[in-house]
Each structure stands twice: as C-alpha cells, then as structure tokens.
Amino acid sequence: GTIAIGSYDDKTKEKIGYYQDWYNKAMDLKGALADLQEQQKEIAAEKLDNILNHYQMRIDRLNAVIDHNSALIDLKGATGIQITESDYADSIKATESVIQELQNSHKALSEEFAAMLNAGYIVEGSEQWYEYKSELDELDVSIIETQQSLQELIDTSEGLKLNNLKYAAKNLETIASAINKEMDLREA
C-alpha cells in the first residue's frame, strides 16, 4: 500500500525516506541475487558440459588411432601382406585407453553432478537432472561396448596365432609329404 507521508513531521518523513531507500536497495539486491543464482546454474551446466567435451575430445583422438590402425590392417589384407598379432597391438592399446577415458569421464561427471545436486544448482527430476543422468547411463553403455570391442580385438589377434600355426602346420605337412615322396622314390 501507500502511505501519505505529508501528514508526518519532517523527522518522520526523513526516516520514512531512509527506509524507502533501504527497501529499494533490498529489492535491487533481491533481483541481483536471483540473477546470480541463475548464472550459477548456467555455469554449473557449462561445467558438466565441459567435462563431457574434454573427455570426448580425448576419446575421439583415440578412436582416430583405432580407425587408422584398422585401415592399415585392411590394406595389408587387401594387398596380401600377412597380418600379424603385432598389427593389432596399437588398436588394443588405444581401446584400453578409450575404456580408461570413459571411466574417468564417468567418474568426473558423477562427482560433479553429485556436487551440483547437493549445492542445489541441479534439482532432482528437472530437465537438467534427466539430461545428465542419461549422459551417465550412455557412458555406462559405452564402457561396456568398448570392453566388448577390446575383447573382439584380442580374440582376433589371438586367432591370428592359431591361423599362423595352422598355416605352419600345413606347410610342414606339405614338406613332410614331399620328403616322404622323395624317400619312396629313392627306395624304389
């Protein structure tokens, strides 16, 4: 409501003026505080996004190494050059690093997400809450899928040993057969 300050004495009018000034300053501060809280929430979201982006750039770099190595293996196969276990070593190492980066990303995001939740910057059940819970779930799936890819690389690499042994055994059989034929001819 309004107050008709004209009916008060000068000293009271002066006090009312001071109170009005303080009230206006308090209202300005309230607005500034609300703006600051909104900025803190935005910064919190940016911090979570920065964590995701940081690790994603590292993972993308490792995936480029894996893709490059895979292309080299494909080229060897296409040109008839023998593919060996060592050809898979860089891919296996890079895939292990991807798993580590995914786990680090999950840990960093989980910790920061919990801190933001505890500080009240993110509210459980909010759009941001669901967004970052989904990000964590996607990281879990990526870890599992990458572990599966790692096992497939290891299996393929170890399968090369077996194939090379089979090839060597076949060559030995061919040589043994040739030796037997030569011995049979000499005996005859």
C-alpha positions in Angstrom: 0.0 0.0 0.0 0.9 3.6 0.0 1.5 6.0 2.9 0.6 9.7 2.8 3.9 11.0 4.3 2.7 14.6 4.0 0.8 14.1 7.3 4.0 13.3 9.3 6.6 15.7 10.7 9.9 16.4 9.0 11.9 14.0 11.1 9.5 11.1 10.5 9.4 12.0 6.8 13.2 11.7 6.7 13.1 8.3 8.4 10.5 7.1 6.0 12.7 8.3 3.1 15.6 6.3 4.5 13.5 3.2 5.0 12.2 3.6 1.4 15.8 3.9 0.2 16.8 0.8 2.1 13.8 -1.1 0.9 14.6 -0.2 -2.8 18.2 -1.3 -2.3 16.9 -4.6 -0.8 14.7 -5.2 -3.8 17.5 -4.4 -6.2 19.7 -6.9 -4.2 17.0 -9.5 -4.4 16.8 -9.1 -8.2 20.6 -9.2 -8.4 20.7 -12.3 -6.2 18.1 -14.1 -8.4 20.2 -13.2 -11.5 23.4 -14.5 -9.8 21.7 -17.8 -8.8 20.6 -18.2 -12.4 24.1 -17.6 -13.6 25.4 -20.1 -11.1 23.0 -22.7 -12.5 24.2 -21.9 -16.1 27.8 -22.2 -15.0 27.1 -25.5 -13.3 25.6 -26.8 -16.5 28.6 -25.5 -18.5 31.0 -27.2 -16.1 29.2 -30.5 -16.7 29.3 -30.0 -20.4 33.0 -29.1 -20.3 33.7 -32.4 -18.5 31.9 -34.3 -21.2 33.6 -32.3 -24.0 37.0 -32.7 -22.5 36.8 -36.5 -22.3 35.0 -36.7 -25.7 37.9 -34.9 -27.4 40.4 -37.4 -25.9 38.2 -40.3 -26.8 37.8 -39.0 -30.4 41.6 -38.8 -30.7 42.0 -42.4 -29.5 39.2 -43.6 -31.9 41.1 -41.9 -34.8 44.2 -44.0 -33.8 42.0 -47.2 -33.8 40.4 -46.3 -37.2 43.9 -45.6 -38.7 45.2 -48.9 -37.5 42.2 -50.7 -38.7 42.7 -49.1 -42.2 46.3 -50.3 -42.2 45.2 -53.8 -41.3 42.6 -53.7 -44.1 45.3 -52.5 -46.5 47.6 -55.3 -45.5 44.8 -57.8 -46.1 43.9 -56.4 -49.4 47.4 -56.4 -50.7 48.1 -60.0 -49.5 50.6 -59.0 -46.8 50.4 -61.2 -43.7 48.6 -59.7 -40.8 50.3 -60.4 -37.5 49.4 -60.1 -33.9 51.6 -57.0 -33.6 49.4 -55.3 -36.1 46.6 -55.2 -33.6 48.8 -54.0 -30.7 48.1 -50.3 -31.3 44.4 -50.8 -31.6 44.3 -52.9 -28.4 46.3 -50.3 -26.5 44.2 -47.4 -27.8 40.9 -49.3 -27.0 42.2 -49.9 -23.5 42.9 -46.1 -23.3 39.4 -45.4 -24.5 37.9 -47.6 -21.7 40.1 -45.7 -19.2 38.9 -42.3 -20.6 35.3 -43.4 -20.5 35.7 -44.5 -16.9 37.4 -41.2 -16.0 34.7 -39.3 -17.7 32.0 -41.2 -15.8 33.8 -40.6 -12.5 34.3 -36.9 -13.1 30.8 -36.3 -14.3 29.3 -38.3 -11.4 31.3 -36.4 -8.8 30.5 -33.0 -10.3 26.8 -34.0 -10.9 26.5 -35.0 -7.2 28.2 -31.7 -6.1 25.8 -29.7 -8.2 22.9 -31.7 -6.9 24.0 -31.2 -3.3 24.6 -27.4 -3.9 21.1 -27.1 -5.3 22.2 -26.0 -8.8 20.5 -29.0 -10.3 17.2 -30.2 -8.9 16.3 -33.9 -8.9 13.6 -34.5 -11.5 14.5 -31.4 -13.5 15.3 -31.4 -17.2 19.0 -31.0 -16.4 18.9 -33.8 -13.9 17.4 -36.2 -16.5 19.9 -34.9 -19.2 22.9 -35.7 -17.1 21.5 -39.0 -15.7 21.1 -40.0 -19.4 24.7 -38.9 -20.1 25.9 -41.1 -17.2 23.8 -44.1 -18.5 25.2 -43.6 -22.0 28.8 -43.6 -20.6 28.0 -46.9 -18.8 26.8 -48.4 -22.1 29.9 -47.0 -24.0 32.2 -48.6 -21.4 30.5 -52.0 -21.9 30.5 -51.7 -25.7 34.2 -50.7 -25.7 35.1 -53.6 -23.5 33.4 -55.9 -25.9 35.3 -54.3 -28.8 38.5 -54.8 -26.9 37.7 -58.5 -26.3 36.9 -58.9 -30.0 40.3 -57.3 -31.0 42.1 -59.6 -28.5 40.3 -62.6 -29.9 41.1 -61.6 -33.5 44.7 -61.1 -32.6 44.9 -64.4 -30.8 43.1 -66.0 -33.7 46.0 -64.9 -35.9 48.4 -67.0 -33.8 46.2 -70.0 -34.4 45.8 -69.3 -38.1 49.6 -68.9 -38.4 50.1 -72.2 -36.5 47.7 -73.9 -38.9 49.5 -72.4 -41.9 52.8 -73.5 -40.5 51.4 -77.0 -39.8 50.0 -77.2 -43.3 53.4 -76.2 -44.7 55.1 -78.8 -42.5 52.7 -81.4 -43.8 53.4 -80.4 -47.3 57.2 -80.6 -46.7 56.8 -83.9 -44.9 54.7 -85.3 -47.8 57.4 -84.1 -50.3 60.1 -85.7 -48.2 58.1 -89.0 -48.0 57.6 -89.0 -51.7 61.3 -88.4 -52.3 62.1 -91.2 -49.9 59.7 -93.5 -51.6 61.3 -92.7 -55.0 64.8 -93.4 -53.6 63.6 -96.7 -52.1 62.0 -97.8 -55.4 
